[in-house]
Amino acid sequence: MKGTVVSTWIRTCRDLYGNEVINKSLKSVNWSEDIVFTPLEDVDDNHIFKLIQIIANNVNTSVNDLWQVIGENNLNIFAEDYPVFFK
């Protein structure tokens, strides 16, 4: 998965569930709280799927429901981060 997408998912989750939950979840997959992905960086799918599983567990929801909420909210984050694509 490209870094741009992963960064957006993490930012979406921070907006939805707060820094405390997401920082705890990031630490669980051995990523720092302030991890930065480059736009073209390839992030291992297994790491992101593990992170999503941990976040889902931490917020008491299913992985499928978490992906649904992320998807519903991602467009707003993309529009904020990459406004040139939405003009």
Contacts in CASP RR format, 6 or more apart in sequence:
PFRMAT RR
TARGET T0000
AUTHOR 0000-0000-0000
METHOD contacts of the structure
MODEL  1
MKGTVVSTWIRTCRDLYGNEVINKSLKSVNWSEDIVFTPLEDVDDNHIFK
LIQIIANNVNTSVNDLWQVIGENNLNIFAEDYPVFFK
1 42 0 8 1.000
1 43 0 8 1.000
1 45 0 8 1.000
1 48 0 8 1.000
2 39 0 8 1.000
2 40 0 8 1.000
2 41 0 8 1.000
2 42 0 8 1.000
2 43 0 8 1.000
3 37 0 8 1.000
3 38 0 8 1.000
3 39 0 8 1.000
3 40 0 8 1.000
3 41 0 8 1.000
3 42 0 8 1.000
3 43 0 8 1.000
4 37 0 8 1.000
4 39 0 8 1.000
4 40 0 8 1.000
6 37 0 8 1.000
6 43 0 8 1.000
6 48 0 8 1.000
7 36 0 8 1.000
7 37 0 8 1.000
8 74 0 8 1.000
8 77 0 8 1.000
8 78 0 8 1.000
8 81 0 8 1.000
9 48 0 8 1.000
9 52 0 8 1.000
9 70 0 8 1.000
9 74 0 8 1.000
10 22 0 8 1.000
10 26 0 8 1.000
10 35 0 8 1.000
10 51 0 8 1.000
11 77 0 8 1.000
11 81 0 8 1.000
12 70 0 8 1.000
12 71 0 8 1.000
12 73 0 8 1.000
12 74 0 8 1.000
12 77 0 8 1.000
13 21 0 8 1.000
13 22 0 8 1.000
13 25 0 8 1.000
13 55 0 8 1.000
13 70 0 8 1.000
14 22 0 8 1.000
15 73 0 8 1.000
15 77 0 8 1.000
16 69 0 8 1.000
16 70 0 8 1.000
16 73 0 8 1.000
17 55 0 8 1.000
17 58 0 8 1.000
17 59 0 8 1.000
19 33 0 8 1.000
21 55 0 8 1.000
21 58 0 8 1.000
21 59 0 8 1.000
22 55 0 8 1.000
23 33 0 8 1.000
24 58 0 8 1.000
25 51 0 8 1.000
25 54 0 8 1.000
25 55 0 8 1.000
25 58 0 8 1.000
26 32 0 8 1.000
26 33 0 8 1.000
26 35 0 8 1.000
26 51 0 8 1.000
27 33 0 8 1.000
28 51 0 8 1.000
28 54 0 8 1.000
29 47 0 8 1.000
29 50 0 8 1.000
29 51 0 8 1.000
29 54 0 8 1.000
31 47 0 8 1.000
31 51 0 8 1.000
37 43 0 8 1.000
52 63 0 8 1.000
52 66 0 8 1.000
52 67 0 8 1.000
52 70 0 8 1.000
53 63 0 8 1.000
55 66 0 8 1.000
56 62 0 8 1.000
56 63 0 8 1.000
56 65 0 8 1.000
56 66 0 8 1.000
59 66 0 8 1.000
61 69 0 8 1.000
78 85 0 8 1.000
78 86 0 8 1.000
79 85 0 8 1.000
79 86 0 8 1.000
END
